Amino acid sequence: MAVLYINNFAAVLQAAMDGGGIALVRSLLVSDDLKAGRLSDISIPSPLAYYLVYRAESCNLPQVCAFRERMKVEWQEGY
């Protein structure tokens, strides 16, 4: 699995909306996109209030499922 690090919020969000991967973003910054259905998310209780977001059509891709499950475990263990 290739990992791409982007240090620009707009580019990260656009990559996720274009199906280019998964983004870890602050909930406040993507609330409109979530409400409009442009992004799907998984919200895991965290003191940092982040969402893991990805294109809705990518929800069942094996690599998305695997990463989502890994993040759930890490966040629940207090990553």
mmCIF file of the N, C-alpha and C atoms, coordinates in Angstrom:
data_MODEL
# 
_entry.id   MODEL 
# 
loop_
_atom_site.group_PDB 
_atom_site.id 
_atom_site.type_symbol 
_atom_site.label_atom_id 
_atom_site.label_alt_id 
_atom_site.label_comp_id 
_atom_site.label_asym_id 
_atom_site.label_entity_id 
_atom_site.label_seq_id 
_atom_site.pdbx_PDB_ins_code 
_atom_site.Cartn_x 
_atom_site.Cartn_y 
_atom_site.Cartn_z 
_atom_site.occupancy 
_atom_site.B_iso_or_equiv 
_atom_site.pdbx_formal_charge 
_atom_site.auth_seq_id 
_atom_site.auth_comp_id 
_atom_site.auth_asym_id 
_atom_site.auth_atom_id 
_atom_site.pdbx_PDB_model_num 
ATOM 1   N N  . MET A 1 1  ? 0.843   -1.168 0.000  1.00 0.00 ? 1  MET A N  1 
ATOM 2   C CA . MET A 1 1  ? 0.000   0.000  0.000  1.00 0.00 ? 1  MET A CA 1 
ATOM 3   C C  . MET A 1 1  ? 0.895   1.239  0.000  1.00 0.00 ? 1  MET A C  1 
ATOM 4   N N  . ALA A 1 2  ? 0.686   2.115  -0.963 1.00 0.00 ? 2  ALA A N  1 
ATOM 5   C CA . ALA A 1 2  ? 1.455   3.352  -1.049 1.00 0.00 ? 2  ALA A CA 1 
ATOM 6   C C  . ALA A 1 2  ? 0.885   4.383  -0.082 1.00 0.00 ? 2  ALA A C  1 
ATOM 7   N N  . VAL A 1 3  ? 1.752   5.165  0.495  1.00 0.00 ? 3  VAL A N  1 
ATOM 8   C CA . VAL A 1 3  ? 1.336   6.217  1.409  1.00 0.00 ? 3  VAL A CA 1 
ATOM 9   C C  . VAL A 1 3  ? 1.814   7.540  0.849  1.00 0.00 ? 3  VAL A C  1 
ATOM 10  N N  . LEU A 1 4  ? 0.913   8.489  0.760  1.00 0.00 ? 4  LEU A N  1 
ATOM 11  C CA . LEU A 1 4  ? 1.232   9.818  0.273  1.00 0.00 ? 4  LEU A CA 1 
ATOM 12  C C  . LEU A 1 4  ? 0.910   10.797 1.389  1.00 0.00 ? 4  LEU A C  1 
ATOM 13  N N  . TYR A 1 5  ? 1.859   11.614 1.736  1.00 0.00 ? 5  TYR A N  1 
ATOM 14  C CA . TYR A 1 5  ? 1.647   12.630 2.757  1.00 0.00 ? 5  TYR A CA 1 
ATOM 15  C C  . TYR A 1 5  ? 1.502   13.980 2.069  1.00 0.00 ? 5  TYR A C  1 
ATOM 16  N N  . ILE A 1 6  ? 0.386   14.649 2.331  1.00 0.00 ? 6  ILE A N  1 
ATOM 17  C CA . ILE A 1 6  ? 0.131   15.973 1.763  1.00 0.00 ? 6  ILE A CA 1 
ATOM 18  C C  . ILE A 1 6  ? -0.015  16.930 2.928  1.00 0.00 ? 6  ILE A C  1 
ATOM 19  N N  . ASN A 1 7  ? 0.719   18.019 2.884  1.00 0.00 ? 7  ASN A N  1 
ATOM 20  C CA . ASN A 1 7  ? 0.707   18.982 3.980  1.00 0.00 ? 7  ASN A CA 1 
ATOM 21  C C  . ASN A 1 7  ? -0.075  20.236 3.595  1.00 0.00 ? 7  ASN A C  1 
ATOM 22  N N  . ASN A 1 8  ? -1.247  20.053 3.015  1.00 0.00 ? 8  ASN A N  1 
ATOM 23  C CA . ASN A 1 8  ? -2.104  21.155 2.613  1.00 0.00 ? 8  ASN A CA 1 
ATOM 24  C C  . ASN A 1 8  ? -3.536  20.665 2.736  1.00 0.00 ? 8  ASN A C  1 
ATOM 25  N N  . PHE A 1 9  ? -4.294  21.291 3.608  1.00 0.00 ? 9  PHE A N  1 
ATOM 26  C CA . PHE A 1 9  ? -5.636  20.788 3.891  1.00 0.00 ? 9  PHE A CA 1 
ATOM 27  C C  . PHE A 1 9  ? -6.498  20.699 2.644  1.00 0.00 ? 9  PHE A C  1 
ATOM 28  N N  . ALA A 1 10 ? -6.509  21.740 1.823  1.00 0.00 ? 10 ALA A N  1 
ATOM 29  C CA . ALA A 1 10 ? -7.358  21.733 0.627  1.00 0.00 ? 10 ALA A CA 1 
ATOM 30  C C  . ALA A 1 10 ? -6.986  20.582 -0.299 1.00 0.00 ? 10 ALA A C  1 
ATOM 31  N N  . ALA A 1 11 ? -5.698  20.336 -0.461 1.00 0.00 ? 11 ALA A N  1 
ATOM 32  C CA . ALA A 1 11 ? -5.248  19.242 -1.329 1.00 0.00 ? 11 ALA A CA 1 
ATOM 33  C C  . ALA A 1 11 ? -5.612  17.887 -0.739 1.00 0.00 ? 11 ALA A C  1 
ATOM 34  N N  . VAL A 1 12 ? -5.499  17.745 0.561  1.00 0.00 ? 12 VAL A N  1 
ATOM 35  C CA . VAL A 1 12 ? -5.863  16.489 1.233  1.00 0.00 ? 12 VAL A CA 1 
ATOM 36  C C  . VAL A 1 12 ? -7.347  16.211 1.037  1.00 0.00 ? 12 VAL A C  1 
ATOM 37  N N  . LEU A 1 13 ? -8.162  17.200 1.290  1.00 0.00 ? 13 LEU A N  1 
ATOM 38  C CA . LEU A 1 13 ? -9.603  17.033 1.169  1.00 0.00 ? 13 LEU A CA 1 
ATOM 39  C C  . LEU A 1 13 ? -9.993  16.731 -0.271 1.00 0.00 ? 13 LEU A C  1 
ATOM 40  N N  . GLN A 1 14 ? -9.394  17.439 -1.222 1.00 0.00 ? 14 GLN A N  1 
ATOM 41  C CA . GLN A 1 14 ? -9.714  17.192 -2.627 1.00 0.00 ? 14 GLN A CA 1 
ATOM 42  C C  . GLN A 1 14 ? -9.292  15.787 -3.038 1.00 0.00 ? 14 GLN A C  1 
ATOM 43  N N  . ALA A 1 15 ? -8.138  15.324 -2.566 1.00 0.00 ? 15 ALA A N  1 
ATOM 44  C CA . ALA A 1 15 ? -7.686  13.964 -2.887 1.00 0.00 ? 15 ALA A CA 1 
ATOM 45  C C  . ALA A 1 15 ? -8.684  12.936 -2.374 1.00 0.00 ? 15 ALA A C  1 
ATOM 46  N N  . ALA A 1 16 ? -9.202  13.120 -1.177 1.00 0.00 ? 16 ALA A N  1 
ATOM 47  C CA . ALA A 1 16 ? -10.194 12.188 -0.626 1.00 0.00 ? 16 ALA A CA 1 
ATOM 48  C C  . ALA A 1 16 ? -11.481 12.233 -1.447 1.00 0.00 ? 16 ALA A C  1 
ATOM 49  N N  . MET A 1 17 ? -11.913 13.427 -1.825 1.00 0.00 ? 17 MET A N  1 
ATOM 50  C CA . MET A 1 17 ? -13.149 13.546 -2.615 1.00 0.00 ? 17 MET A CA 1 
ATOM 51  C C  . MET A 1 17 ? -12.982 12.964 -4.021 1.00 0.00 ? 17 MET A C  1 
ATOM 52  N N  . ASP A 1 18 ? -11.765 12.999 -4.544 1.00 0.00 ? 18 ASP A N  1 
ATOM 53  C CA . ASP A 1 18 ? -11.499 12.450 -5.871 1.00 0.00 ? 18 ASP A CA 1 
ATOM 54  C C  . ASP A 1 18 ? -11.264 10.946 -5.844 1.00 0.00 ? 18 ASP A C  1 
ATOM 55  N N  . GLY A 1 19 ? -11.308 10.351 -4.650 1.00 0.00 ? 19 GLY A N  1 
ATOM 56  C CA . GLY A 1 19 ? -11.099 8.912  -4.539 1.00 0.00 ? 19 GLY A CA 1 
ATOM 57  C C  . GLY A 1 19 ? -9.636  8.543  -4.442 1.00 0.00 ? 19 GLY A C  1 
ATOM 58  N N  . GLY A 1 20 ? -8.790  9.511  -4.123 1.00 0.00 ? 20 GLY A N  1 
ATOM 59  C CA . GLY A 1 20 ? -7.353  9.279  -4.059 1.00 0.00 ? 20 GLY A CA 1 
ATOM 60  C C  . GLY A 1 20 ? -6.873  8.748  -2.726 1.00 0.00 ? 20 GLY A C  1 
ATOM 61  N N  . GLY A 1 21 ? -7.774  8.429  -1.826 1.00 0.00 ? 21 GLY A N  1 
ATOM 62  C CA . GLY A 1 21 ? -7.350  7.864  -0.564 1.00 0.00 ? 21 GLY A CA 1 
ATOM 63  C C  . GLY A 1 21 ? -8.223  8.283  0.596  1.00 0.00 ? 21 GLY A C  1 
ATOM 64  N N  . ILE A 1 22 ? -7.643  8.182  1.754  1.00 0.00 ? 22 ILE A N  1 
ATOM 65  C CA . ILE A 1 22 ? -8.316  8.462  3.017  1.00 0.00 ? 22 ILE A CA 1 
ATOM 66  C C  . ILE A 1 22 ? -7.626  9.655  3.650  1.00 0.00 ? 22 ILE A C  1 
ATOM 67  N N  . ALA A 1 23 ? -8.393  10.516 4.279  1.00 0.00 ? 23 ALA A N  1 
ATOM 68  C CA . ALA A 1 23 ? -7.822  11.688 4.935  1.00 0.00 ? 23 ALA A CA 1 
ATOM 69  C C  . ALA A 1 23 ? -8.236  11.705 6.399  1.00 0.00 ? 23 ALA A C  1 
ATOM 70  N N  . LEU A 1 24 ? -7.342  12.126 7.240  1.00 0.00 ? 24 LEU A N  1 
ATOM 71  C CA . LEU A 1 24 ? -7.628  12.324 8.651  1.00 0.00 ? 24 LEU A CA 1 
ATOM 72  C C  . LEU A 1 24 ? -7.757  13.825 8.847  1.00 0.00 ? 24 LEU A C  1 
ATOM 73  N N  . VAL A 1 25 ? -8.977  14.278 9.133  1.00 0.00 ? 25 VAL A N  1 
ATOM 74  C CA . VAL A 1 25 ? -9.245  15.711 9.163  1.00 0.00 ? 25 VAL A CA 1 
ATOM 75  C C  . VAL A 1 25 ? -10.074 16.098 10.386 1.00 0.00 ? 25 VAL A C  1 
ATOM 76  N N  . ARG A 1 26 ? -10.021 17.361 10.724 1.00 0.00 ? 26 ARG A N  1 
ATOM 77  C CA . ARG A 1 26 ? -10.840 17.883 11.815 1.00 0.00 ? 26 ARG A CA 1 
ATOM 78  C C  . ARG A 1 26 ? -12.297 17.907 11.382 1.00 0.00 ? 26 ARG A C  1 
ATOM 79  N N  . SER A 1 27 ? -13.174 17.499 12.272 1.00 0.00 ? 27 SER A N  1 
ATOM 80  C CA . SER A 1 27 ? -14.595 17.400 11.956 1.00 0.00 ? 27 SER A CA 1 
ATOM 81  C C  . SER A 1 27 ? -15.186 18.736 11.506 1.00 0.00 ? 27 SER A C  1 
ATOM 82  N N  . LEU A 1 28 ? -14.811 19.807 12.120 1.00 0.00 ? 28 LEU A N  1 
ATOM 83  C CA . LEU A 1 28 ? -15.338 21.125 11.788 1.00 0.00 ? 28 LEU A CA 1 
ATOM 84  C C  . LEU A 1 28 ? -15.071 21.486 10.327 1.00 0.00 ? 28 LEU A C  1 
ATOM 85  N N  . LEU A 1 29 ? -13.954 21.033 9.789  1.00 0.00 ? 29 LEU A N  1 
ATOM 86  C CA . LEU A 1 29 ? -13.551 21.413 8.437  1.00 0.00 ? 29 LEU A CA 1 
ATOM 87  C C  . LEU A 1 29 ? -14.248 20.624 7.337  1.00 0.00 ? 29 LEU A C  1 
ATOM 88  N N  . VAL A 1 30 ? -14.904 19.515 7.674  1.00 0.00 ? 30 VAL A N  1 
ATOM 89  C CA . VAL A 1 30 ? -15.562 18.698 6.653  1.00 0.00 ? 30 VAL A CA 1 
ATOM 90  C C  . VAL A 1 30 ? -17.053 18.522 6.890  1.00 0.00 ? 30 VAL A C  1 
ATOM 91  N N  . SER A 1 31 ? -17.611 19.209 7.852  1.00 0.00 ? 31 SER A N  1 
ATOM 92  C CA . SER A 1 31 ? -19.022 18.987 8.193  1.00 0.00 ? 31 SER A CA 1 
ATOM 93  C C  . SER A 1 31 ? -19.944 19.240 7.005  1.00 0.00 ? 31 SER A C  1 
ATOM 94  N N  . ASP A 1 32 ? -19.695 20.269 6.211  1.00 0.00 ? 32 ASP A N  1 
ATOM 95  C CA . ASP A 1 32 ? -20.553 20.539 5.047  1.00 0.00 ? 32 ASP A CA 1 
ATOM 96  C C  . ASP A 1 32 ? -20.438 19.427 4.010  1.00 0.00 ? 32 ASP A C  1 
ATOM 97  N N  . ASP A 1 33 ? -19.230 18.927 3.779  1.00 0.00 ? 33 ASP A N  1 
ATOM 98  C CA . ASP A 1 33 ? -19.023 17.846 2.813  1.00 0.00 ? 33 ASP A CA 1 
ATOM 99  C C  . ASP A 1 33 ? -19.674 16.553 3.279  1.00 0.00 ? 33 ASP A C  1 
ATOM 100 N N  . LEU A 1 34 ? -19.662 16.302 4.584  1.00 0.00 ? 34 LEU A N  1 
ATOM 101 C CA . LEU A 1 34 ? -20.325 15.113 5.124  1.00 0.00 ? 34 LEU A CA 1 
ATOM 102 C C  . LEU A 1 34 ? -21.841 15.234 4.974  1.00 0.00 ? 34 LEU A C  1 
ATOM 103 N N  . LYS A 1 35 ? -22.379 16.385 5.321  1.00 0.00 ? 35 LYS A N  1 
ATOM 104 C CA . LYS A 1 35 ? -23.825 16.603 5.217  1.00 0.00 ? 35 LYS A CA 1 
ATOM 105 C C  . LYS A 1 35 ? -24.300 16.500 3.772  1.00 0.00 ? 35 LYS A C  1 
ATOM 106 N N  . ALA A 1 36 ? -23.481 16.974 2.834  1.00 0.00 ? 36 ALA A N  1 
ATOM 107 C CA . ALA A 1 36 ? -23.856 16.964 1.418  1.00 0.00 ? 36 ALA A CA 1 
ATOM 108 C C  . ALA A 1 36 ? -23.636 15.601 0.771  1.00 0.00 ? 36 ALA A C  1 
ATOM 109 N N  . GLY A 1 37 ? -22.995 14.668 1.487  1.00 0.00 ? 37 GLY A N  1 
ATOM 110 C CA . GLY A 1 37 ? -22.763 13.341 0.945  1.00 0.00 ? 37 GLY A CA 1 
ATOM 111 C C  . GLY A 1 37 ? -21.563 13.232 0.030  1.00 0.00 ? 37 GLY A C  1 
ATOM 112 N N  . ARG A 1 38 ? -20.727 14.283 -0.019 1.00 0.00 ? 38 ARG A N  1 
ATOM 113 C CA . ARG A 1 38 ? -19.526 14.229 -0.852 1.00 0.00 ? 38 ARG A CA 1 
ATOM 114 C C  . ARG A 1 38 ? -18.459 13.339 -0.243 1.00 0.00 ? 38 ARG A C  1 
ATOM 115 N N  . LEU A 1 39 ? -18.537 13.157 1.070  1.00 0.00 ? 39 LEU A N  1 
ATOM 116 C CA . LEU A 1 39 ? -17.601 12.303 1.792  1.00 0.00 ? 39 LEU A CA 1 
ATOM 117 C C  . LEU A 1 39 ? -18.361 11.405 2.741  1.00 0.00 ? 39 LEU A C  1 
ATOM 118 N N  . SER A 1 40 ? -17.800 10.242 3.011  1.00 0.00 ? 40 SER A N  1 
ATOM 119 C CA . SER A 1 40 ? -18.286 9.358  4.065  1.00 0.00 ? 40 SER A CA 1 
ATOM 120 C C  . SER A 1 40 ? -17.269 9.434  5.182  1.00 0.00 ? 40 SER A C  1 
ATOM 121 N N  . ASP A 1 41 ? -17.669 9.017  6.352  1.00 0.00 ? 41 ASP A N  1 
ATOM 122 C CA . ASP A 1 41 ? -16.738 9.145  7.461  1.00 0.00 ? 41 ASP A CA 1 
ATOM 123 C C  . ASP A 1 41 ? -16.925 8.034  8.474  1.00 0.00 ? 41 ASP A C  1 
ATOM 124 N N  . ILE A 1 42 ? -15.941 7.976  9.333  1.00 0.00 ? 42 ILE A N  1 
ATOM 125 C CA . ILE A 1 42 ? -16.051 7.180  10.534 1.00 0.00 ? 42 ILE A CA 1 
ATOM 126 C C  . ILE A 1 42 ? -15.617 8.103  11.660 1.00 0.00 ? 42 ILE A C  1 
ATOM 127 N N  . SER A 1 43 ? -16.451 8.240  12.638 1.00 0.00 ? 43 SER A N  1 
ATOM 128 C CA . SER A 1 43 ? -16.142 9.084  13.771 1.00 0.00 ? 43 SER A CA 1 
ATOM 129 C C  . SER A 1 43 ? -15.841 8.185  14.960 1.00 0.00 ? 43 SER A C  1 
ATOM 130 N N  . ILE A 1 44 ? -14.680 8.356  15.525 1.00 0.00 ? 44 ILE A N  1 
ATOM 131 C CA . ILE A 1 44 ? -14.272 7.555  16.670 1.00 0.00 ? 44 ILE A CA 1 
ATOM 132 C C  . ILE A 1 44 ? -14.002 8.517  17.815 1.00 0.00 ? 44 ILE A C  1 
ATOM 133 N N  . PRO A 1 45 ? -14.591 8.277  18.971 1.00 0.00 ? 45 PRO A N  1 
ATOM 134 C CA . PRO A 1 45 ? -14.357 9.192  20.085 1.00 0.00 ? 45 PRO A CA 1 
ATOM 135 C C  . PRO A 1 45 ? -12.859 9.407  20.310 1.00 0.00 ? 45 PRO A C  1 
ATOM 136 N N  . SER A 1 46 ? -12.489 10.653 20.320 1.00 0.00 ? 46 SER A N  1 
ATOM 137 C CA . SER A 1 46 ? -11.083 11.011 20.480 1.00 0.00 ? 46 SER A CA 1 
ATOM 138 C C  . SER A 1 46 ? -11.015 12.409 21.063 1.00 0.00 ? 46 SER A C  1 
ATOM 139 N N  . PRO A 1 47 ? -10.066 12.659 21.934 1.00 0.00 ? 47 PRO A N  1 
ATOM 140 C CA . PRO A 1 47 ? -9.932  14.019 22.466 1.00 0.00 ? 47 PRO A CA 1 
ATOM 141 C C  . PRO A 1 47 ? -9.525  15.010 21.378 1.00 0.00 ? 47 PRO A C  1 
ATOM 142 N N  . LEU A 1 48 ? -9.079  14.517 20.222 1.00 0.00 ? 48 LEU A N  1 
ATOM 143 C CA . LEU A 1 48 ? -8.638  15.391 19.146 1.00 0.00 ? 48 LEU A CA 1 
ATOM 144 C C  . LEU A 1 48 ? -9.755  15.756 18.182 1.00 0.00 ? 48 LEU A C  1 
ATOM 145 N N  . ALA A 1 49 ? -10.896 15.073 18.244 1.00 0.00 ? 49 ALA A N  1 
ATOM 146 C CA . ALA A 1 49 ? -12.062 15.335 17.391 1.00 0.00 ? 49 ALA A CA 1 
ATOM 147 C C  . ALA A 1 49 ? -11.717 15.327 15.912 1.00 0.00 ? 49 ALA A C  1 
ATOM 148 N N  . TYR A 1 50 ? -11.140 14.251 15.454 1.00 0.00 ? 50 TYR A N  1 
ATOM 149 C CA . TYR A 1 50 ? -10.831 14.074 14.037 1.00 0.00 ? 50 TYR A CA 1 
ATOM 150 C C  . TYR A 1 50 ? -11.816 13.089 13.415 1.00 0.00 ? 50 TYR A C  1 
ATOM 151 N N  . TYR A 1 51 ? -11.978 13.187 12.108 1.00 0.00 ? 51 TYR A N  1 
ATOM 152 C CA . TYR A 1 51 ? -12.744 12.221 11.334 1.00 0.00 ? 51 TYR A CA 1 
ATOM 153 C C  . TYR A 1 51 ? -11.809 11.583 10.320 1.00 0.00 ? 51 TYR A C  1 
ATOM 154 N N  . LEU A 1 52 ? -12.032 10.330 10.047 1.00 0.00 ? 52 LEU A N  1 
ATOM 155 C CA . LEU A 1 52 ? -11.359 9.632  8.966  1.00 0.00 ? 52 LEU A CA 1 
ATOM 156 C C  . LEU A 1 52 ? -12.348 9.677  7.809  1.00 0.00 ? 52 LEU A C  1 
ATOM 157 N N  . VAL A 1 53 ? -12.024 10.365 6.723  1.00 0.00 ? 53 VAL A N  1 
ATOM 158 C CA . VAL A 1 53 ? -12.976 10.545 5.631  1.00 0.00 ? 53 VAL A CA 1 
ATOM 159 C C  . VAL A 1 53 ? -12.441 9.949  4.337  1.00 0.00 ? 53 VAL A C  1 
ATOM 160 N N  . TYR A 1 54 ? -13.375 9.528  3.508  1.00 0.00 ? 54 TYR A N  1 
ATOM 161 C CA . TYR A 1 54 ? -13.033 8.913  2.236  1.00 0.00 ? 54 TYR A CA 1 
ATOM 162 C C  . TYR A 1 54 ? -14.248 8.992  1.333  1.00 0.00 ? 54 TYR A C  1 
ATOM 163 N N  . ARG A 1 55 ? -14.021 8.810  0.061  1.00 0.00 ? 55 ARG A N  1 
ATOM 164 C CA . ARG A 1 55 ? -15.099 8.849  -0.918 1.00 0.00 ? 55 ARG A CA 1 
ATOM 165 C C  . ARG A 1 55 ? -16.112 7.744  -0.603 1.00 0.00 ? 55 ARG A C  1 
ATOM 166 N N  . ALA A 1 56 ? -17.384 8.057  -0.668 1.00 0.00 ? 56 ALA A N  1 
ATOM 167 C CA . ALA A 1 56 ? -18.433 7.103  -0.303 1.00 0.00 ? 56 ALA A CA 1 
ATOM 168 C C  . ALA A 1 56 ? -18.310 5.792  -1.076 1.00 0.00 ? 56 ALA A C  1 
ATOM 169 N N  . GLU A 1 57 ? -17.947 5.875  -2.348 1.00 0.00 ? 57 GLU A N  1 
ATOM 170 C CA . GLU A 1 57 ? -17.833 4.671  -3.173 1.00 0.00 ? 57 GLU A CA 1 
ATOM 171 C C  . GLU A 1 57 ? -16.666 3.773  -2.749 1.00 0.00 ? 57 GLU A C  1 
ATOM 172 N N  . SER A 1 58 ? -15.749 4.323  -1.968 1.00 0.00 ? 58 SER A N  1 
ATOM 173 C CA . SER A 1 58 ? -14.564 3.567  -1.532 1.00 0.00 ? 58 SER A CA 1 
ATOM 174 C C  . SER A 1 58 ? -14.800 2.798  -0.241 1.00 0.00 ? 58 SER A C  1 
ATOM 175 N N  . CYS A 1 59 ? -15.949 2.966  0.340  1.00 0.00 ? 59 CYS A N  1 
ATOM 176 C CA . CYS A 1 59 ? -16.240 2.425  1.670  1.00 0.00 ? 59 CYS A CA 1 
ATOM 177 C C  . CYS A 1 59 ? -15.929 0.944  1.823  1.00 0.00 ? 59 CYS A C  1 
ATOM 178 N N  . ASN A 1 60 ? -16.185 0.137  0.801  1.00 0.00 ? 60 ASN A N  1 
ATOM 179 C CA . ASN A 1 60 ? -16.006 -1.305 0.924  1.00 0.00 ? 60 ASN A CA 1 
ATOM 180 C C  . ASN A 1 60 ? -14.738 -1.842 0.274  1.00 0.00 ? 60 ASN A C  1 
ATOM 181 N N  . LEU A 1 61 ? -13.854 -0.956 -0.171 1.00 0.00 ? 61 LEU A N  1 
ATOM 182 C CA . LEU A 1 61 ? -12.581 -1.416 -0.725 1.00 0.00 ? 61 LEU A CA 1 
ATOM 183 C C  . LEU A 1 61 ? -11.762 -2.082 0.378  1.00 0.00 ? 61 LEU A C  1 
ATOM 184 N N  . PRO A 1 62 ? -11.127 -3.198 0.099  1.00 0.00 ? 62 PRO A N  1 
ATOM 185 C CA . PRO A 1 62 ? -10.381 -3.914 1.141  1.00 0.00 ? 62 PRO A CA 1 
ATOM 186 C C  . PRO A 1 62 ? -9.354  -3.053 1.858  1.00 0.00 ? 62 PRO A C  1 
ATOM 187 N N  . GLN A 1 63 ? -8.621  -2.215 1.121  1.00 0.00 ? 63 GLN A N  1 
ATOM 188 C CA . GLN A 1 63 ? -7.595  -1.405 1.765  1.00 0.00 ? 63 GLN A CA 1 
ATOM 189 C C  . GLN A 1 63 ? -8.205  -0.318 2.648  1.00 0.00 ? 63 GLN A C  1 
ATOM 190 N N  . VAL A 1 64 ? -9.362  0.201  2.272  1.00 0.00 ? 64 VAL A N  1 
ATOM 191 C CA . VAL A 1 64 ? -10.049 1.191  3.099  1.00 0.00 ? 64 VAL A CA 1 
ATOM 192 C C  . VAL A 1 64 ? -10.567 0.525  4.367  1.00 0.00 ? 64 VAL A C  1 
ATOM 193 N N  . CYS A 1 65 ? -11.196 -0.640 4.208  1.00 0.00 ? 65 CYS A N  1 
ATOM 194 C CA . CYS A 1 65 ? -11.703 -1.380 5.377  1.00 0.00 ? 65 CYS A CA 1 
ATOM 195 C C  . CYS A 1 65 ? -10.573 -1.714 6.341  1.00 0.00 ? 65 CYS A C  1 
ATOM 196 N N  . ALA A 1 66 ? -9.456  -2.183 5.812  1.00 0.00 ? 66 ALA A N  1 
ATOM 197 C CA . ALA A 1 66 ? -8.323  -2.562 6.666  1.00 0.00 ? 66 ALA A CA 1 
ATOM 198 C C  . ALA A 1 66 ? -7.768  -1.349 7.411  1.00 0.00 ? 66 ALA A C  1 
ATOM 199 N N  . PHE A 1 67 ? -7.603  -0.238 6.709  1.00 0.00 ? 67 PHE A N  1 
ATOM 200 C CA . PHE A 1 67 ? -7.067  0.956  7.360  1.00 0.00 ? 67 PHE A CA 1 
ATOM 201 C C  . PHE A 1 67 ? -8.036  1.486  8.401  1.00 0.00 ? 67 PHE A C  1 
ATOM 202 N N  . ARG A 1 68 ? -9.331  1.506  8.059  1.00 0.00 ? 68 ARG A N  1 
ATOM 203 C CA . ARG A 1 68 ? -10.351 1.977  8.993  1.00 0.00 ? 68 ARG A CA 1 
ATOM 204 C C  . ARG A 1 68 ? -10.345 1.147  10.270 1.00 0.00 ? 68 ARG A C  1 
ATOM 205 N N  . GLU A 1 69 ? -10.271 -0.177 10.128 1.00 0.00 ? 69 GLU A N  1 
ATOM 206 C CA . GLU A 1 69 ? -10.250 -1.052 11.306 1.00 0.00 ? 69 GLU A CA 1 
ATOM 207 C C  . GLU A 1 69 ? -8.986  -0.849 12.127 1.00 0.00 ? 69 GLU A C  1 
ATOM 208 N N  . ARG A 1 70 ? -7.861  -0.672 11.454 1.00 0.00 ? 70 ARG A N  1 
ATOM 209 C CA . ARG A 1 70 ? -6.601  -0.430 12.169 1.00 0.00 ? 70 ARG A CA 1 
ATOM 210 C C  . ARG A 1 70 ? -6.690  0.865  12.982 1.00 0.00 ? 70 ARG A C  1 
ATOM 211 N N  . MET A 1 71 ? -7.252  1.906  12.375 1.00 0.00 ? 71 MET A N  1 
ATOM 212 C CA . MET A 1 71 ? -7.368  3.179  13.082 1.00 0.00 ? 71 MET A CA 1 
ATOM 213 C C  . MET A 1 71 ? -8.327  3.073  14.260 1.00 0.00 ? 71 MET A C  1 
ATOM 214 N N  . LYS A 1 72 ? -9.418  2.318  14.104 1.00 0.00 ? 72 LYS A N  1 
ATOM 215 C CA . LYS A 1 72 ? -10.345 2.123  15.225 1.00 0.00 ? 72 LYS A CA 1 
ATOM 216 C C  . LYS A 1 72 ? -9.609  1.545  16.421 1.00 0.00 ? 72 LYS A C  1 
ATOM 217 N N  . VAL A 1 73 ? -8.822  0.503  16.166 1.00 0.00 ? 73 VAL A N  1 
ATOM 218 C CA . VAL A 1 73 ? -8.091  -0.160 17.250 1.00 0.00 ? 73 VAL A CA 1 
ATOM 219 C C  . VAL A 1 73 ? -7.086  0.809  17.882 1.00 0.00 ? 73 VAL A C  1 
ATOM 220 N N  . GLU A 1 74 ? -6.329  1.511  17.055 1.00 0.00 ? 74 GLU A N  1 
ATOM 221 C CA . GLU A 1 74 ? -5.321  2.423  17.598 1.00 0.00 ? 74 GLU A CA 1 
ATOM 222 C C  . GLU A 1 74 ? -5.954  3.554  18.391 1.00 0.00 ? 74 GLU A C  1 
ATOM 223 N N  . TRP A 1 75 ? -7.051  4.116  17.886 1.00 0.00 ? 75 TRP A N  1 
ATOM 224 C CA . TRP A 1 75 ? -7.699  5.203  18.602 1.00 0.00 ? 75 TRP A CA 1 
ATOM 225 C C  . TRP A 1 75 ? -8.309  4.725  19.897 1.00 0.00 ? 75 TRP A C  1 
ATOM 226 N N  . GLN A 1 76 ? -8.885  3.518  19.900 1.00 0.00 ? 76 GLN A N  1 
ATOM 227 C CA . GLN A 1 76 ? -9.491  2.999  21.113 1.00 0.00 ? 76 GLN A CA 1 
ATOM 228 C C  . GLN A 1 76 ? -8.433  2.653  22.165 1.00 0.00 ? 76 GLN A C  1 
ATOM 229 N N  . GLU A 1 77 ? -7.225  2.353  21.693 1.00 0.00 ? 77 GLU A N  1 
ATOM 230 C CA . GLU A 1 77 ? -6.131  2.060  22.626 1.00 0.00 ? 77 GLU A CA 1 
ATOM 231 C C  . GLU A 1 77 ? -5.421  3.327  23.086 1.00 0.00 ? 77 GLU A C  1 
ATOM 232 N N  . GLY A 1 78 ? -5.889  4.475  22.617 1.00 0.00 ? 78 GLY A N  1 
ATOM 233 C CA . GLY A 1 78 ? -5.311  5.735  23.055 1.00 0.00 ? 78 GLY A CA 1 
ATOM 234 C C  . GLY A 1 78 ? -4.106  6.167  22.249 1.00 0.00 ? 78 GLY A C  1 
ATOM 235 N N  . TYR A 1 79 ? -4.126  5.895  20.942 1.00 0.00 ? 79 TYR A N  1 
ATOM 236 C CA . TYR A 1 79 ? -3.027  6.259  20.044 1.00 0.00 ? 79 TYR A CA 1 
ATOM 237 C C  . TYR A 1 79 ? -2.540  7.645  20.308 1.00 0.00 ? 79 TYR A C  1 
# 
